[in-house]
Amino acid sequence: MSKTPFDDDLSLRRALRALPPERDPAHDLWPGIAGRLPPRAARTRRRWRMPLAFAAAAALALVAVLALRVAPLPSPAPRNDLVQREADAISREYTAAFAQFGPLPPPLQPAADELDRSAWAIQQALREQPDATFLLTRLRSTYDQRLRLSQRHALS
């Protein structure tokens, strides 16, 4: 690496002291600068162009955002039938499985009735809110519990 004459503080200070002192210009420079500036009216117009462009862009963006918030987004294709068909298929599957085990003994019947009421309530909720597809998982879980109850009786 090559050394410069200002590698240490001492040599830098010496170089700064060697510079000529500040000098004022021999004459007033402002008249020459003012002569090269465009007329005041032209400067004013040019100065407002950019902020007006930004204001117009901001207004357009605001209108677009408001339009998106006010206008409803198109909804996807109706899933009512699809969700309801799935719920019906789940119910048919499990009902067929319950039939294989026969009737439950009286001590287990209240639990089975409660699970059947829960399954019915979930199906009703699906009819009212077909977009709540998480209810399909709850329906399957309820039927799984009911099936385990029937299996427990069959195995005992």
Secondary structure, 3 states (H helix, E strand, C coil): CCCCCCCCHHHHHHHHHHCCCCCCCCCCCHHHHHHHCCCHHHHHHHHHHHHHHHHHHHHHHHHHHHHHHHCCCCCCCCCHHHHHHHHHHHHHHHHHHHHHHCCCCCCCHHHHHHHHHHHHHHHHHHHHCCCCCHHHHHHHHHHHHHHHHHHHHHHC
